[in-house]
Every structure is written in C-alpha cells, then in structure tokens.
C-alpha cells in the first residue's frame, strides 16, 4: 500500500482459524495475538464448508485448519484452496502420523497447544509469507487422517462479481438447461457449467438419485411421490412448489415408497 507522500506501508498479514472446538479456537487466537500482534484474524469458523466460504470472502494470507473438522476435513479444504494462502494444520495426531507434513512447505500445531511450537510456526510463517503459497492440490492424507468420501461436497456458483459456495446437502435438485445445469435450493436458482452426467459421477448416489435424464434430485428433499392416472410418477419436494417428473426407466427407485 502507498501513502500520499509516496512512502510504502506494508499491509498487516491476515489469518483464518477453522477449528470446531470453540475453546481451542479462542485459545489459538489469543496465543497468536500475543506472539504476532501484527497478524489480524479475519474469521473464525467451525467446519470445513464455512472455512471455504471464509477463504472466498476474506482471502487470508494464512489458514489454520483443523484436520478433522465436520463437513469437510482440513485436508480437503487445503486441496480446494491450493495456492491461495499458506496453510497450518491443527491436529491431535501423534508425531508418527505427521510424516506427510514434514515437507518444509507445510506446518502444523498440536493439540493441546504448545507456546514453543507456536513460536516456531510464527517464525516460519513470517518467512513463508514472502513466498508464493504452495500447491496442496495433491496433498495426501497421513495414515491416521479421516479419509475423504471422494464425493462432491459443494458447488461453486457465480452471482455477478460474487462467488457463492453451496453445500450439496442444501441443494434440492439439479436440472439440465441447454448447455448449463440449474442448481435449485429452497430459496435460489443458479446456473453452472457441469453437466448432469458429470454430477452423476461426482455426487453420492445414496443422496442424489437420477429420476430423469435431465434431473438429479436430493433424496432428503423429497416429500412424497404421486402416481398419475396415466401411470406416470411425479416427485413432490419439501421446500419447493414445483413437482418433478420421473421417467419410466427410473420408476424402480420408488417401488418401495
């Protein structure tokens, strides 16, 4: 940043804390304030999806990520934000499980927090902030980490200049719309470029059923199934007024309902 008299002023570094235990989150924030007063904690969240939102909104320089957060693990979040900020993992793993992080580009802090370890982390971060954040898109789980399901967990949609992250569990259904796909939640509709075929491959088949070549419905969003006089089926939704047609080849999904 430049002041009016041409003197450059260095911007204060910013951080995100993603930790699902409130007392530990507060403790880490307090320690960082004492050890690194210039660091500004711009967001504190308690699950992985909220962490993704916070990165989109705040663009922090550093993300402290609990490895075993709800909804998305810290490892999954790190892969999604690869190259956008520096990452420090928060973990309760023992020393033997942390070999995957001893790369020089990554760092971690153990629960319960040790001031001496945090001092080391702060010193490393001050050096790393002068460099481009590492690409963690191929980061592997340490042996004791909770494995990823491998299924799509959230969808990114554009709203003008803004980007919104929608958790897949909040989506009622997807519907093909020309070259795009309509993403429908209880209170919104958005278009994405993923095809229905791509979504079928990426979503959990236990949660999303293809009921038509152009429609994928969230099973949890279904209120009831209506049989028409012609023998056709329609799905009623809990939080949407419209009904969805079930093609004949997918009637078998509802035989036991």
C-alpha positions in Angstrom: 0.0 0.0 0.0 1.2 3.5 -0.8 0.6 6.6 1.4 0.0 10.1 -0.1 3.7 11.1 0.3 4.9 8.1 -1.7 6.0 6.0 1.3 5.1 2.3 1.0 3.3 0.9 4.0 3.3 -2.9 4.5 -0.1 -4.4 4.8 -0.8 -6.4 8.0 -1.0 -10.2 7.4 -4.4 -11.9 7.9 -5.4 -15.3 9.1 -8.4 -17.7 9.2 -8.9 -20.1 12.1 -11.0 -23.2 11.3 -11.4 -25.2 14.5 -14.6 -27.0 15.7 -13.7 -26.8 19.4 -14.6 -23.2 20.5 -12.3 -23.1 23.5 -9.3 -24.3 21.3 -10.2 -21.8 18.6 -10.2 -18.9 21.2 -7.0 -20.2 22.8 -5.2 -20.2 19.4 -6.5 -16.7 18.6 -5.2 -15.5 22.0 -1.8 -17.1 21.5 -1.4 -15.6 18.0 -2.4 -12.1 19.3 0.3 -12.4 21.9 3.0 -13.9 19.6 2.3 -12.0 16.4 0.4 -8.7 17.2 0.5 -7.6 13.6 -1.5 -10.7 12.4 -5.2 -10.0 12.1 -7.6 -12.9 12.5 -10.3 -12.1 9.9 -12.5 -15.1 10.5 -13.1 -18.0 12.9 -15.2 -20.9 11.8 -16.0 -24.4 13.0 -16.4 -26.5 9.9 -14.8 -27.1 6.5 -17.5 -25.6 4.3 -17.5 -22.5 6.4 -13.7 -22.4 6.0 -14.1 -22.4 2.2 -16.6 -19.5 2.4 -14.2 -17.6 4.7 -11.4 -18.0 2.2 -13.6 -16.8 -0.6 -14.8 -13.8 1.4 -11.6 -12.8 3.2 -8.7 -14.0 1.1 -6.5 -14.6 4.2 -2.7 -15.0 4.0 -2.7 -17.9 6.4 -5.4 -20.6 7.1 -5.1 -22.6 10.4 -7.1 -25.7 9.6 -8.3 -28.4 12.0 -7.6 -31.7 10.2 -10.8 -33.4 11.5 -13.5 -30.7 11.0 -17.1 -31.5 10.3 -18.5 -31.5 6.7 -15.0 -31.1 5.1 -11.7 -32.1 6.7 -8.8 -29.7 6.9 -7.0 -31.7 4.3 -9.9 -31.5 1.8 -10.1 -27.7 2.4 -6.4 -27.4 1.9 -6.7 -29.1 -1.5 -9.6 -26.8 -2.5 -7.7 -23.6 -1.6 -4.4 -24.8 -3.0 -2.0 -21.9 -3.9 -4.3 -19.2 -2.5 -2.9 -19.0 1.1 -0.4 -20.6 3.4 -1.8 -23.5 5.5 -1.0 -24.6 9.0 -2.8 -27.8 10.2 -4.3 -28.1 13.7 -4.0 -31.7 14.8 -4.2 -34.1 17.7 -2.2 -36.8 15.8 0.9 -38.2 17.4 4.3 -37.5 15.9 4.4 -40.7 13.9 1.3 -39.7 11.9 2.7 -36.4 10.8 5.4 -37.5 8.4 3.3 -36.4 5.5 3.6 -32.8 6.7 7.3 -32.7 7.1 7.9 -31.1 3.7 9.2 -27.7 4.6 6.2 -26.1 2.8 3.7 -27.2 5.4 3.4 -26.7 9.1 1.2 -28.0 11.9 0.4 -27.2 15.6 -0.5 -30.0 18.0 -3.4 -30.0 20.5 -3.1 -29.1 23.3 -1.2 -26.0 22.0 2.5 -25.5 23.0 3.8 -22.0 23.1 7.2 -23.1 22.0 5.7 -24.9 18.9 3.6 -21.9 18.1 6.6 -19.6 18.3 8.3 -21.9 15.7 5.2 -21.8 13.5 5.0 -18.0 13.6 8.7 -17.6 12.7 8.3 -20.0 9.8 5.1 -18.2 8.6 6.8 -14.8 8.6 9.4 -16.2 6.2 6.9 -18.1 4.1 4.6 -15.1 3.6 7.3 -13.6 1.4 6.9 -16.6 -1.0 4.0 -17.9 -3.1 1.7 -20.3 -1.2 2.5 -24.0 -2.1 0.1 -26.0 -4.3 -1.5 -28.5 -2.0 -4.0 -29.9 -4.5 -2.2 -33.3 -4.4 -1.8 -33.4 -0.7 -2.1 -37.0 0.7 -3.7 -37.9 4.0 -1.4 -39.0 6.8 -2.2 -42.6 7.8 -4.4 -41.6 10.7 -6.5 -38.9 9.0 -10.1 -39.4 8.2 -10.4 -40.4 4.6 -12.3 -38.3 2.1 -15.6 -39.8 0.8 -14.5 -38.8 -2.7 -17.9 -37.4 -3.5 -18.6 -33.8 -4.4 -19.3 -31.7 -1.2 -20.1 -28.3 -2.5 -20.9 -26.4 -5.7 -19.4 -23.0 -6.7 -21.9 -20.7 -8.4 -21.4 -17.1 -9.7 -23.7 -14.2 -8.7 -22.4 -11.3 -10.8 -19.0 -10.5 -9.4 -19.5 -12.6 -6.3 -19.0 -16.3 -5.9 -21.2 -18.4 -3.7 -20.5 -21.8 -2.3 -23.5 -24.1 -1.9 -23.2 -27.3 0.2 -24.7 -30.2 -1.8 -26.9 -31.2 1.1 -28.7 -27.8 0.7 -29.5 -28.4 -2.9 -33.0 -29.7 -3.8 -32.3 -30.8 -7.3 -30.2 -30.3 -10.5 -31.8 -29.9 -13.9 -30.2 -29.7 -17.3 -30.8 -26.3 -19.0 -29.4 -26.2 -22.6 -25.6 -26.1 -22.2 -25.8 -25.4 -18.4 -27.3 -27.1 -15.3 -29.7 -25.4 -13.0 -28.9 -25.7 -9.3 -32.0 -25.4 -7.2 -32.1 -24.7 -3.4 -35.1 -23.9 -1.3 -34.6 -20.2 -1.9 -32.4 -19.8 -5.1 -31.7 -21.0 -8.6 -28.2 -20.7 -10.2 -26.6 -22.0 -13.4 -23.3 -24.0 -13.5 -21.4 -25.5 -16.4 -21.2 -29.0 -15.0 -23.4 -31.5 -16.9 -25.8 -33.9 -15.4 -23.5 -36.8 -16.4 -20.6 -35.2 -14.6 -22.7 -34.7 -11.5 -23.9 -38.3 -11.5 -20.3 -39.4 -11.4 -19.3 -36.9 -8.7 -22.3 -37.0 -6.2 -23.0 -39.6 -3.6 -25.6 -42.0 -5.3 -27.2 -42.7 -2.0 -28.0 -39.0 -1.6 -28.8 -37.9 -5.2 -31.0 -40.0 -7.5 -31.3 -39.5 -11.2 -35.0 -39.6 -11.9 -34.9 -38.3 -15.4 -32.1 -37.9 -18.0 -32.1 -34.2 -17.2 -32.8 -34.3 -13.4 -30.9 -35.3 -10.3 -32.9 -35.0 -7.0 -31.7 -34.9 -3.4 -33.4 -37.8 -1.7 -33.7 -35.7 1.5 -35.6 -33.0 -0.3 -38.4 -35.4 -1.4 -41.7 -35.0 0.4 -43.8 -37.6 -1.5 -44.3 -39.4 -4.8 -47.5 -39.1 -6.7 -48.8 -41.7 -9.1 -50.8 -40.2 -12.0 -53.8 -41.8 -13.7 -51.6 -42.4 -16.8 -49.2 -44.4 -14.6 -46.5 -41.8 -14.5 -44.8 -40.6 -11.3 -44.1 -37.1 -10.0 -41.9 -36.2 -7.1 -43.1 -33.5 -4.6 -40.5 -31.6 -2.8 -40.5 -30.4 0.9 -39.3 -26.9 0.2 -40.2 -26.1 -3.4 -43.6 -25.7 -5.0 -42.8 -27.5 -8.3 -43.1 -31.2 -8.9 -40.5 -33.2 -10.8 -41.4 -35.9 -13.4 -39.9 -39.3 -13.0 -39.1 -41.0 -16.3 -40.3 -44.6 -16.7 -36.8 -46.1 -16.6 -36.3 -44.7 -13.1 -39.7 -45.8 -11.6 -37.9 -48.7 -9.9 -36.3 -46.2 -7.4 -39.7 -45.6 -5.8 -41.3 -49.1 -5.8 -40.8 -49.5 -2.1 -42.1 -46.0 -1.2 
